[in-house]
């Protein structure tokens, strides 16, 4: 039996590199998957590539109404959602903090941290009865920081602590929901400039990362 048989998952940033790889693996393991993203053309194309077990759902992770619509759409198509992967993220415009604009900071925070918080909020609301697993994609950079990527570093660190808090709250509220975070090293998703890619690789002892099995394990943890 496939490991995710009977699971229904929403993967944010599903039209992007990492989200799509998650989606492919989920479908291979028997799940029904919604690729949630703002990129409609790419999202529709990639959902079609995965066949009848995948759909595209337009989602702005910074907008609460968009989250509610996404959950309702997926539930109508596949049934109750029991897995949420908060994967959507954007990179910084490379800048030292002394030159960093507040507008750039707020943009990264809105997608990479606030978007995760809203996802957890609606995951709690929609998974309360049948339970499920929420997996937040942080980054090793959230543990160690990266020069010229202050907003990204801070947001990913925030995802780590938000995840811990959400897990504690789920326990206090007796919700049948697990909340975990994954902290990948460098993954070439195309969201950061080449110069920042090289800086990240210089700090990565192992240049190739495979983390999908860890994501799967957290669904059953």
N, C-alpha and C positions, 0 to 999 in steps of 0.2 A: 504493500500500500504506500502511495506517495505520502511524504511527511506532512504536507499541508492540505490533504484532502479534506474538503468541507469548510476550509477557511475562506473568508472574504476580506480582502485587503484593500486599503487606500494607500497609495504611495505618492507622496507629494514630490514635485519636481520629476514626475514620471516620464516626461518627454526628454529629459536630459540624460547624460551618459550614465551616471551612477544609478539614478532612479530606474532607468530602462533595464539595466543589468539586474537590479533587484527584481523587477517585474518578470523578466524572462525566467529567472530562477524560481520565483514563486509559482508561475504557471507550470513550469516543468515539474514542480513538486505537488501539483494538484489544486492550487488555490485559484479562486476567481479574483481578478485584480482590476482595480481602477487606477489608471494613470492620471493623476491630478496635476494640472499645470496650466499656465497662462498661454503657452505656445500651442495654439489650436491645431495648426497644420501638422506640425511635427508630432504632436500628441495623438492625433487621429491616425496618422500613418503608422506610428509605432504600435498603437493598440491593434490596428488591422493586421500587423505582422504577427501578433501573438494569437490571433484567431478569436473564437467565440468566448473564450474564458477571460477576455480583457475588453475593457471599454475606456474611452477617454472622457474625463470630466474636467471642464474648465474650472479652475480654482485660483483665486487670489488669496494667498495664505494670510494676508494682512487684513482681510475683510471678514467679519463674523457672518454676515448674511451669506457670503459665498461658501463658507464652510457648511452651514446648515443645508444649503441647496445641494452641495456635493454629497453629503451623507444621505439625504433623501433620495437623490438620483441613484446612488449605488444600492441602497436598500431596495428600491423598487426593481432594479435589474437583477440583483444577485441574492438579496436577503440581507439579514443583519450583518453589519460590519463587525469583525472581531479582531482585526489587525490594522494598526495604523503605523505607517513608517513616515515620520516627519523628516524628510530628506531635502526639501527645497532649500536652496541657499544661493547667495550671490557673493562675489568677491569684492574686496576693496579696490578703489583706485589707489595705486601705491603712493604712500605719502607718509613722511614722518609726522608724529603727533603735532609738532610745532607748526606744521603747515596744513593740518587736516581740517577740512571744512565740516561744520556741524551738519550741513545738509547731507554730505556723504556718509557721515557717521550714522545719522538717523535712518538713512535708506537701508544700510546694511543691517542695523539693529531691527528694523521693522520686519524684514524678511527672515533673517537668521535666528532671531530670538523671540520677538513678539509673535511671529507666525507659528512658531513651535508651541508657545503658550496657548494660543487660541486653538491649535490642533488638539492639545491635551484637554483643554476645556470641553470641546465638543466630543472628543473621544470618551471622556467621562460620562457625558450626558447620553450618548448613544450606545455605550457598551455596558451600562449599569445592570441590565437584566441578565444578559447571557454571558457577560464577561469578555475578556480579550487581552490583547497585548499591545502596548504602545512602545515603539522603538524610536528614539530620537537620535538622529545622526549628528554627533558633535564632531570633534577633530582632535588629534594629538596637539594641534596648535592651541587648543583651549586649555591645555595643561602647561605648556611651556612658553607660549607667546611667539610672535614673529614680528621683527622690525618691519615698518612700513605697512603693517596690516593690523592696526590697533583695533578697528571696529570688528573685523572678522575674529581676531583673537578673543576679544572681550565677549562677543556674542556666543562663540563656541564654549567659552568657559561658563557663561550664563546658562547655556543648554545643559551642561553637566549638573549644575546646582539646581536648576529647575526640575530636572529629572529626579534628583534625590528628593526634593520637596514633594513632587507629585506622587512618588512611590509611598512616602510617609502618609500623605493625605489619603491615598487610596486605602491604605491599611486602617487609618483612623476611621474612615467612613464605611469600612467593611465592603468596599467595592471589589468585585472579582476581577480586577484589572491589574496586570503587571506593567510596570514602567521601567524601562532600561535605556541606557544610552550606549552608543558605539562610538569609538574614537579612532577613526582610521588615520593612518599616515597619509602620505601624498597619494592622491588619485587624480589622474589627469582628466578632469571633467570639462576643461575649456572655459571655466568661469574666471580665471585669473590670467593676467598678462604673462608672457614668456619669462620676463625677468623675475617675477615672483615665483614662478614654477621652479626656476633654477635655485633660488634661495631656499625653497622648501626641500628640494631634492638634496641639497648640500647638508641639510640637517636630518636626513632620513637614512639610517644605517642600511636598511634593506630597501632597495629601490622598487620592488614589486610587492603589491599588497593584495591579499585575498581575504575578504571579510564576510562574504555572504553566508558562510556556514555559521558564523557567530550570530548574524541576524536571525537565521532560522532557529538556532538554539534558544534565543531569548523569547521566542514565541511560546516555547514550552517550559521555560525556566520556572 
